[in-house]
């Protein structure tokens, strides 16, 4: 066991063998040997050995524990349940084995058996937790039941009765048990009863979370629409803590609900269960004013009361009755707020919510009003006034962010924008002085100046100013050198490099972000969207692996969380963990990465290092199966991960999100159908006796071609809806969701090539079943298809021609679309070759039969059917075309190597000396990345060329 712990698996196997020679029935040694075998990649031997021991139904703790570890490593948790089921039968009174059995069921989600195991445990050892494990398992049955009715009429009422029994016998001990009771009543929509539990004696046990009781009461009052109670309770809680924002919201919601219902307090008695109620605007206004007066006496400044006043103004405006209640002018209130909290980084995000209260005519005046109160000092007459300390710097930054948000910078012309960029960079470099003592992991105080400057340059780039994008990269690289852990710099660099078609620097930037756990799903798209499409195949494989490793381990990890939740009685977390697991399983990104990863593997390996058939078998792919949950796809991407300060009309909207999801799903459908069609190719090439249709039906091959034809129809439909979608010409914001590869796929002709290749499969199959004799028409059809395919592939190649990087008037311009077209070309050629090798497998037997006939008849001239000539011409043309592309790529490599970037002077004299070195770095990175892409594409095409040469029938 020590050897196993230290990872020395071979020694562990030897030691176990020694032991087994002496005592050949030592179960535990056999299992430890099996673990060693499993870890050295001998899964089958390990499994056989484990089953040998399991068949003897061991009951010693060591063997059971060791087998559990082994089965877990094999990802076969269902075997653990069988193991403990047997152990419990032999040792029926063991508390330990019973609880292991319960946990084993929890791992595989067998809720009914968990309920029974929990009760069995409670009978042996009457401990409360075991009883409530059983109750929780009933709730889980109700959650997982497909039939809503069943859960409301059977599982939940049963769970409720089980808890009531304990309540009546006064056996409720722990907080978790009260939580569980509340959870059941809430799911049964018995809100009144739930409220009584929380307010009653049992509610006193709810102590672990802050305000746990109050929050639960509030939730029930809302469900029951008991607005007087909502109001009184939130009022009381705000008196205790006037900085708790959620209670302001409830307070306002309830006041306006009561006004709309024209509620009045009952005479002679309490207003409500929770005490005094406010039911008019006057009371609300007075209450907020009082909170502000109280705040002035508090030891530390509180933001809540001031923001609550702005919130109340906004609500009154919305109801169209602001002037009656003189709460003050929003502009003045925001100005006062800035004076009080302007030096806090949160000041901008606080005010951002309320800027729509300002009339647009007042924007410039408001900004200058704020600037006036910031202590800035200029050394000379015409120099920029700079802050003297971090406080003033924060205040100034807040104003700059507000200026961007109010669209003041957007309205400027090019010259003004460039002046602002210079000023912001000057302020950025000046601000670095305040952060000299910052650690490497801390951000510089002035980083946002640099980011804002880059945003302005991005505006210019989108307006057609080509140099601006290189300045963006230059400034970001400079920023990153001073603030190496600034994630915003890295994310923005990733987006811009990808837009320019350079993936190489992105891989390093992404790994330095150190994305953890769920981030592989939320921001992983930044990596997986571009790696392959820009020709970095190795990096693409790696980035898919990162993501898939996370998704696959999620299954295993979630079971562990659930088990811990049972052990510690955190019952309300269990449904959350299950929902989390489901959300990840139906993640859009997960489905995309699975599909793209398999296509990529086929592209890199099929018919190169292994045959297409073997590759497909090793992925256990089959054309009939579709494992993507189309109806439940969840878009878990974080599309707002990049900061921006754009006004609402330029920012990413709900509509953009919806359209992006729609586009991603369409593209995924096209990719998934392509993958399934390719996986159907090897299933067709079984030798078939021609003209013997009864036999073909028995072989089940005819159904295979039907599958292919049906998939082809689906692909054509998916392509049509994709084209319709693209007709809308949607433009996402520059930092919004990246568009898919669909537009390029259609416009460069790859799509037509690929669909016609799959149509060809159908024709060849028909030739195979009909034989050569009376199939002149089919042969001609095949001949024409092959001809037009070569033409289409040549067209596609023509769309790949041109310089990837060109120098125009001293600036660089990249053409990523040419790179993407090349990548599509390689993929389309690969599909063409897989289809060709199917044609080859059909035509070869025909040819050898003909040659046999020739020998028999001793005639020198048996006419060769035209299909052979067609096919041979096609293969020769494919070979020539591929060689031409390889030469073209060699040419690109030479040009890219020869590009002397040093000579490029960005004409803009705005560049300072220290910036120039970053510009050099940036251009070098882009050049090297393109070079790398072209090399990888070239290598892959050479391998494909070798497979073409083998296609000579």
NORKAFEN-V995051 format. One record per backbone hydrogen bond with DSSP energy under -1.0 kcal/mol. NH is the residue of the N-H (numbers start at 0). CO is the residue of the C=O. Records with the same first field share a line. If there is no record, write none. Layout:
NH = CO, CO
This chain:
4 = 0
5 = 1
6 = 3
7 = 2
8 = 6
11 = 7
12 = 8
13 = 9
14 = 10
15 = 11
16 = 12
17 = 13
18 = 14
19 = 15
20 = 16
21 = 17
22 = 18
25 = 22
26 = 24
29 = 25
30 = 26
31 = 27
32 = 28
33 = 29
34 = 30
35 = 31
36 = 32
37 = 33
38 = 34
39 = 35
40 = 37
41 = 36
42 = 40
45 = 41
46 = 42
47 = 43
48 = 44
49 = 45
50 = 46
51 = 47
52 = 48
53 = 49
54 = 50
55 = 52
56 = 53
63 = 59
64 = 60
65 = 61
66 = 62
67 = 63
68 = 64
69 = 65
70 = 66
71 = 67
72 = 68
73 = 69
74 = 71
75 = 70
78 = 75
81 = 77
82 = 78
83 = 79
84 = 80
85 = 81
86 = 82
87 = 83
88 = 84
89 = 85
90 = 86
93 = 90
97 = 93
98 = 94
99 = 95
100 = 96
101 = 97
102 = 98
103 = 99
104 = 100
105 = 101
106 = 102
107 = 103
109 = 104
110 = 108
113 = 109
114 = 110
115 = 111
116 = 112
117 = 113
118 = 114
119 = 115
120 = 116
121 = 117
122 = 118
123 = 119
124 = 120
126 = 124
130 = 126
131 = 127
132 = 128
133 = 129
134 = 130
135 = 131
136 = 132
137 = 133
138 = 134
139 = 135
140 = 136
141 = 137
142 = 138
143 = 139
144 = 140
150 = 146
151 = 147
152 = 148
153 = 149
154 = 149
155 = 150
157 = 153
158 = 154
159 = 155
160 = 156
161 = 157
162 = 158
163 = 159
164 = 160
165 = 161
166 = 162
167 = 163
168 = 164
169 = 166
170 = 165
177 = 173
178 = 174
179 = 175
180 = 176
181 = 177
182 = 178
183 = 179
184 = 180
185 = 181
186 = 182
187 = 183
188 = 185
189 = 184
190 = 188
193 = 189
194 = 190
195 = 191
196 = 192
197 = 193
198 = 194
199 = 195
202 = 196
203 = 200
204 = 201
205 = 202
206 = 204
211 = 208
214 = 210
215 = 211
216 = 212
217 = 213
218 = 214
219 = 215
220 = 216
221 = 217
222 = 218
223 = 219
224 = 221
225 = 220
226 = 224
229 = 225
230 = 226
231 = 227
232 = 228
233 = 229
234 = 230
235 = 231
236 = 232
237 = 233
238 = 234
239 = 235
240 = 236
243 = 240
244 = 242
248 = 244
249 = 245
250 = 246
251 = 247
252 = 248
253 = 249
254 = 250
255 = 251
256 = 252
257 = 253
258 = 254
259 = 255
260 = 256
261 = 258
262 = 257
274 = 271
283 = 279
284 = 280
285 = 281
286 = 282
287 = 283
288 = 284
289 = 285
290 = 286
291 = 287
292 = 288
293 = 289
294 = 290
295 = 291
296 = 293
297 = 294
306 = 302
307 = 303
308 = 304
309 = 305
310 = 306
311 = 307
312 = 308
313 = 309
314 = 310
315 = 311
316 = 312
317 = 313
318 = 314
319 = 316
320 = 315
324 = 321
326 = 324
332 = 328
333 = 329
334 = 330
335 = 331
336 = 332
337 = 333
338 = 334
339 = 335
340 = 336
341 = 337
343 = 340
346 = 343
349 = 345
350 = 346
351 = 347
353 = 350
356 = 353
357 = 354
361 = 358
362 = 359
365 = 361
366 = 362
367 = 363
368 = 364
369 = 365
370 = 366
371 = 367
372 = 369
373 = 370
375 = 373
376 = 385
385 = 376
392 = 388
393 = 389
394 = 390
395 = 391
396 = 392
397 = 393
398 = 394
399 = 395
400 = 396
401 = 397
402 = 398
403 = 399
404 = 400
405 = 401
406 = 403
407 = 402
410 = 406
411 = 408
416 = 412
417 = 413
418 = 414
419 = 415
420 = 416
421 = 417
422 = 418
423 = 419
424 = 420
425 = 421
426 = 422
427 = 423
428 = 424
429 = 425
430 = 426
432 = 429
433 = 430
434 = 431
435 = 432
437 = 434
441 = 438
446 = 443
448 = 445
450 = 446
451 = 447
452 = 448
453 = 449
454 = 450
455 = 451
456 = 452
457 = 453
458 = 454
459 = 455
460 = 456
461 = 457
462 = 458
463 = 460
464 = 459
465 = 463
470 = 466
471 = 467
472 = 468
473 = 469
474 = 470
475 = 471
476 = 472
477 = 473
478 = 474
479 = 475
480 = 476
481 = 477
482 = 478
485 = 482
489 = 485
490 = 486
491 = 487
492 = 488
493 = 489
494 = 490
495 = 491
496 = 492
497 = 493
498 = 494
499 = 495
500 = 497
501 = 496
506 = 502
508 = 504
509 = 505
510 = 506
511 = 507
518 = 515
519 = 516
520 = 517
521 = 517
522 = 518
525 = 522
526 = 523
527 = 523
528 = 524
530 = 526
533 = 529
534 = 531
535 = 530
536 = 534
539 = 535
540 = 536
541 = 537
542 = 538
543 = 539
544 = 540
545 = 541
546 = 542
547 = 543
548 = 544
549 = 545
550 = 546
551 = 547
552 = 548
553 = 549
556 = 552
557 = 553
558 = 554
559 = 555
560 = 556
561 = 557
562 = 558
563 = 559
564 = 560
565 = 561
566 = 562
567 = 563
569 = 564
570 = 568
572 = 569
573 = 570
576 = 572
577 = 573
578 = 574
579 = 575
580 = 576
581 = 577
582 = 578
583 = 579
584 = 580
585 = 581
586 = 583
587 = 633
590 = 586
591 = 587
592 = 588
593 = 589
594 = 590
595 = 591
596 = 592
597 = 593
598 = 594
599 = 595
600 = 596
601 = 597
602 = 598
603 = 599
604 = 600
605 = 601
606 = 609
607 = 604
608 = 604
609 = 604
614 = 610
615 = 611
616 = 612
617 = 613
618 = 614
619 = 616
620 = 615
624 = 621
629 = 627
633 = 585
635 = 633
637 = 521
638 = 636
649 = 646
650 = 646
656 = 652
657 = 653
658 = 654
659 = 655
660 = 656
661 = 657
662 = 658
663 = 659
664 = 660
665 = 661
666 = 662
667 = 663
668 = 664
669 = 665
670 = 666
671 = 667
672 = 668
673 = 669
674 = 670
675 = 671
676 = 672
677 = 673
678 = 674
680 = 677
683 = 680
685 = 683
690 = 768
691 = 688
695 = 691
696 = 692
697 = 693
698 = 694
700 = 695
704 = 700
705 = 701
706 = 702
707 = 703
708 = 704
709 = 705
710 = 706
711 = 707
712 = 708
713 = 709
714 = 710
715 = 711
716 = 712
717 = 713
718 = 714
719 = 715
720 = 716
721 = 717
722 = 718
723 = 719
724 = 720
725 = 721
726 = 722
727 = 724
728 = 725
735 = 732
744 = 740
745 = 741
746 = 742
747 = 743
748 = 745
750 = 744
752 = 748
753 = 749
754 = 750
755 = 751
756 = 752
757 = 753
758 = 754
759 = 755
760 = 756
761 = 757
762 = 758
763 = 759
764 = 760
765 = 761
766 = 762
767 = 763
768 = 764
769 = 765
770 = 766
774 = 771
778 = 774
779 = 775
780 = 776
781 = 777
782 = 778
783 = 779
784 = 780
785 = 781
786 = 782
787 = 783
788 = 784
789 = 785
790 = 786
791 = 787
792 = 788
793 = 789
794 = 790
795 = 791
796 = 792
797 = 793
798 = 794
799 = 796
800 = 797
805 = 812
807 = 810
810 = 807
812 = 805
814 = 803
817 = 814
818 = 814
819 = 815
820 = 816
821 = 817
822 = 818
823 = 819
824 = 820
825 = 821
826 = 822
827 = 823
828 = 824
829 = 825
830 = 826
831 = 827
832 = 828
833 = 829
834 = 830
835 = 831
836 = 832
837 = 833
838 = 834
839 = 835
840 = 836
841 = 837
842 = 838
843 = 839
846 = 842
847 = 843
848 = 844
849 = 845
850 = 846
851 = 847
852 = 848
853 = 849
854 = 850
855 = 851
856 = 852
857 = 853
867 = 864
869 = 865
870 = 866
871 = 867
872 = 868
873 = 869
874 = 870
875 = 871
876 = 872
877 = 873
878 = 874
879 = 875
880 = 876
881 = 877
882 = 878
883 = 879
884 = 880
885 = 881
886 = 882
887 = 883
888 = 884
889 = 885
890 = 886
891 = 887
892 = 888
893 = 889
894 = 890
895 = 891
896 = 892
897 = 893
898 = 894
900 = 898
903 = 900
910 = 907
915 = 911
916 = 912
918 = 914
919 = 915
920 = 916
921 = 917
922 = 918
923 = 919
924 = 920
925 = 921
926 = 922
927 = 923
928 = 924
929 = 925
930 = 926
931 = 927
932 = 928
933 = 929
934 = 930
935 = 931
936 = 932
937 = 933
938 = 934
939 = 935
940 = 936
941 = 937
942 = 938
943 = 939
944 = 940
945 = 941
946 = 942
947 = 943
948 = 944
950 = 947
951 = 949
